[in-house]
C-alpha cells in the first residue's frame, strides 16, 4: 500500500469515550496520518491529541469533517446512541469508516446507515475483532476438513456479568451472533423467550439500557436460531447467583467433535475430536488451536483487542483499494443486530419469526 491515508477520529469523553482502542490503532500504520480528533469534552479532547498525535482538534465532529475531509473516520464511541448520526455524516463526506460495536440501536437506523454507505461508495468496518483472528481461519479449515464431522449446532453465551440479560444480549451478544453467521451462515428463523426474575417480560419491564443501547428487557434470555443445513444455534444470557463464570464464547458441535471458541484478537480455541462431546467417556483430550492450526505452537504474542484492531484496519485499507467489502462490513453489523432484535420480536409475538425481519422498529417499543 503506497497511498497515505488521512484519518479523523471521533470520540465522546464520558459517553462512550474512544471505544476499545479505535483511537490508537492508527499509529501502527506508517501510511496513515491522524489529521484531527473531535470531542465535545475539552479535557478529553486534549488528552486524545496527546495519545494520537493528531495535528488538530475540534469540539464538533461535523466541523472536523467539513474542514479536514479525511479519507477514513474512526467512529470510536462505545455508546450506541450516536452511531447512526456519526456514520451518516461521515458517509455524506465520502469518508470510509471504522466503528465500534454494537452497530446501532434499531434496524431502521441500520438500514439508513447502509443506504448512506452505498450511496456515497464508502466502506465500513465494524469492530468484531474475533472475526479477523487468524485462528478463525484455522477453525473454518478444521470444519471444512471434517475434523468435527457435520455441523450439528452452535451454542453461545454472553458474559453474564452485571449486564446479564438484555444488555448482555446486545453489548456482548453482537460478537457471538457475528461468529455464528461467520461459521454457519445466515439464520432463517428465530424463537426466543425473555424473562425477568422468572416471569415473562411485559411492557412494564422494558427499560433504557446503559451505554445508549436503547430499550432492553429481561435478566434471562434464551434464543434459538435455524441456520443453513439444518444446523441449530442457541444463545443464552442469565443473571447468575455465583457470578459470570467466564463462559463468554461459542461452542461449535459436529458429529465427530467440538470446537470451543473464546473472544478476542487471538482467543483461546480448543478442539475435542470426540463424537460424544464428553472427554470423560472416550478419554480423548482437548487440543489447542493456534494461528498455525491444531496442536501447533502459537508464534503470535498479542492476543488483545489491539491486535484485532490492527487486522481490521489492514483489511479495511485493502477493501478500499480493491473496492470490496471489509471482512466484517456494515452488512455484517446489521445482520448481527437483526439476530439480536429477532429475539425480542419473537418474544413480542410469542412465536417463531422469519429473518430478515419485516418489522424494522425496535420490538420492545411495540410490546
N, C-alpha and C positions, 0 to 999 in steps of 0.2 A: 504494500500500500504506500504510494508515493504522495498522495494528497494530504494536505494539512487540514484538519477539521477544527472549526471554531465552535466551542461548546459554551452554552449558557446554563447555569444551574438555578433552579427554583427551589427554595427552601421555605419553611414556615416555622420559625422557632416557637416552641410551646404548643404547636398544633400539628404535630407530625414531623417537625424538625427536618432532617435531611435523610430520612429513611435509614436503610441498612447499608450505609456506605456508598450511596449513589452520588455523593459529592466528591469523594476522594479517589474513586477508581480511575479517573482520567489521568492521574499522574503516572500511571503505568504505561502510558502510550506516548512515545516521542513525537508522533504526528498529530497530537491533539493539544490545542491551546484553549485554556479556560479563559474566555474573554470577559465574563461577568457572572456575578451572583445576584439574585434578587431575594429579599427577605423583608417583610414588613417590620420585623423586630430589629431595632438599631444595634443592640448588643450582639444578637445572633448573627446579624449581617457582618459586623466587624470580625467576629470570630471565624465566620465562613471564609472571608477574604484571606485570613492568615492560613487557614487549613488548605485552601485550594489554590492560593497564589493567583487569584483572579485579578485581572487588571482593573476592573471597575465594579461598582456595587450600586444597586438600585433598591429603593423601598417598594417599588411597584414592578412586578414581573412583566406587566404589559408594556411599560416604558422600556424595559430591557429588550423585549422582543422588537419593539419599534426601532430602537436606536442601533442595536447590535446586529440584528438579523443573523443569529447563529445558525450553523449548519445542523447542530444537534442540541436538543434541550433535555436536561435531566429534570423530570417531574418527580422530585425527590420526596415530598412529604409522605409520611406513612399514613396519615389520616386520609380517608377516602372521600370526604365531602367536597374536596377541591379538585379532584382528579378530572372530572368532566370538563370544567371550565378551563383548566390549565391545558389539557390536551387539545381542546377546540381552538384555543388561542394560538398554541404552538403550531398546530397543523395549518391554520389560516396564514401563518407567516412562513409556511414552507419548511418548517423545521422537523427533522426526524426526532424521534422521542425514545428515551429510556426512562421507564417509570416504575415506581414501587407498586407492589400488590397490596390489597385486592384491586382489581381493575377499576371498579366504580360501585355504585350502590344499587342500581336498577338496570334492567335490560333496555329500558328506554334510553338511559344515559349511554349504555354500551353501544347501542345502535347508532346514536348520534356521533359518538367518537369514531366509530369505524367508517361511517359515511364521510366524515371530515378528512380522515386519513386517506381514503380512496380518492376523494375529490381533489385533494392537493398533492397526491402522489408522494406521500411520506411513509416511512417505515416506523413502526412502533414495536419495541421490545419490552416485555414485562419481566419483572424480577422474580421469576420462578426459577431460582438458581439450580435446583436439583435436576431439572430437565437438561441442563447443559453439562452436567457432570460426565466425565469420560467413563465413569462406571455404569451410567445408564446405557451407553452403547454396548458395554460388555453384557449387561443384563439382557438386552434385546437379542444379542447374539446367542446367549445361552438358551433363550426361549426358542429362537429360530432353529437352533441346532438340536432341539428336542431334549435338552438335558433335564427339564422338568415335565416332559410329555406335553399333552394337550392342555391348554389353559382351561381351568375349571371355574375359579373365582378369584376375586381380589377382595382383600379386607384392609380397610384403613381406619385409623383412629386419630382424633385430634390430640392436642397437647393436654387437655383436661386439667388445666390449672384453674385459677380463679375465674377464668373466662369460659369454663366448661359449659357446653350447650350452644346457645345462639351465637355468641361472639366467637367461640372456637370454630364453629362451622364455617364462618366466612374468613376470619383472620388467618387461621392455620389450615383450615379445610381446603382453601384455594390451592395450596401446594399438593394436597392429596388428590383432589379432583383432576388437576393438571397431569399428574403422574398416571392416574387411571386411564385417562384418554390417550396419553403418550404410549402406554403399554398395550391397551386393548382396543382403542378406537372410541368412537362417539356412542354415548348412551342413547337408546331409543325410547326408554320409558323409565319412570321413577315412582316408587311408592315409599312414603315416609310417615312417621308419627313423631309428634313433638309434645313433650311433657314438661310440666313444672311441678316438682315435688310429687310426682306420681299421677298427676291429674292432666288430662288432655288440655292443651293450651287453648284459651279463648282470646277474644279481643282484649279482655281485661288484663291479660298477662303480657301484652305487647309493650315493649319499652324501646327507647332510643339507646342504641349500643354506644360504647366508648369509641374513641378514635374516629368519630364522624362516619361510622359504617352504616348508619341508618337504622331502621327498625330491626329488632331481634326479639326472639322469644324462646323460652324453654331452658331448663338446665339438664335435659336429657333428650337426645335426638338420635333416632335410628333411621337410616335411609338404605334402600335397596335400588340398584340400577340394573337394567337389562342392557348388556353390551353385545357387540357382534359375536357370532359363532356360539351362541347360547352360553356365553360367559356371564356370570352374575357378579356384580360388585356391591360391596357393603361399606358404609361409613357410619361410625357412631362416635358420639361425644357425650359424656355424662359427668356430673359432679360426683367426686368420689370421697368417701369418708377417710380414706387412707392416703390421699394425695394423688398427684398426677401419674406417678409410676413410670414416666419416660416411654410411653407407648406410641408417641407421635411417629407415624410412618405408614408404610404399606407392605402387606404381605401378598405375594403372588403364588397361587396354588395351582399346580398341574397334576396330571395323572401319575407322574413319576417323582414329584418332589416339590419343594417350596423355595422361594427366594424372599428373604426378609430385607427390606429397604428402608433406611432412615432418610433424613432430610439434610441437605447441605451441598456445598460445592464438591466435597469429597466424603460422602456419607459412609457410615458403616453398612456394608452389604454382605449378607451371608447366604450360602447355598446349602440346602439339605436335599440330597438325592435319595429320597425315601418316599415311596408311594403311600405309606401310612401317615405321613406328615407328623410322625411322632418318633424322634430318635431313640427313645427308650425301647421301642418294640423291635427294631431291627439292628440296634447298636451302631447305626451309622451316625456320623458326626457332621456338625456344621462346618463348612469350608468358607473362609473369607473370599470375597470377590473384590479385586483391586482394579485400578485403571488398566492393568495388563491382562486381567482375566482371573478365573477361579484358581485359588491356590498359589497365585503369584505374589511376590513381594511388591509392596507399593513404593514406587520411586518418587511419587509426588509428596510434598510436605504440607502445603497449605490446604486444609480442609474446610476453612471457614467460608463465610459469605463473600469475603473479598475475592477469593479465587473464583467463585461463581460469577461475581460481577465482571471480572476481567474476561471470562469466557463469553459472557453475554455481549459486552461491548465489542469484543473482537468479531463475534458473529454479526452484530448489527452493522459494523463497518463493511463487512463483506456483503451483507444483504443490500446495503446502499449501492455499492459498486457493481454488484451483479444483478441489481434490480430484481430481487426476490424477497419473499417474506422472511423475517427472522425466524430462528428455530422456535422461539416462544413469542408469538405475534399477538397483535390485538385480537385476532380471531380466537386464539387460544385463551386469552384472558377472558373474553366474553363467554366462551364455552364452559370454562371452569365456573364462572359466576352463574351461568344458566343451570348447571347441575346443583349448585347450592340453593338457588331460589326455587328450583323444582321441588326440593324437599318441603318448603313452606307451601307451595302451590298444591302439592299432593295432600298435605295436612289440611289445608283450607277446604279442599273439595272432598276430603275423606275418600280418596280413590286414587288409583294409579293415573299418572299424567304422561302424555307423549312429549318427547323432545324432538325438535325445538318447541319451546313453549309458545302457545298462542298469546297468552297474557304477558305483556311486556312491562306491566306495572308491578310494584312490589306486592307480593301476595299478602303480607301481613297488614297492609293498609286496606285490604279488601275483606278482612275477617268480619 
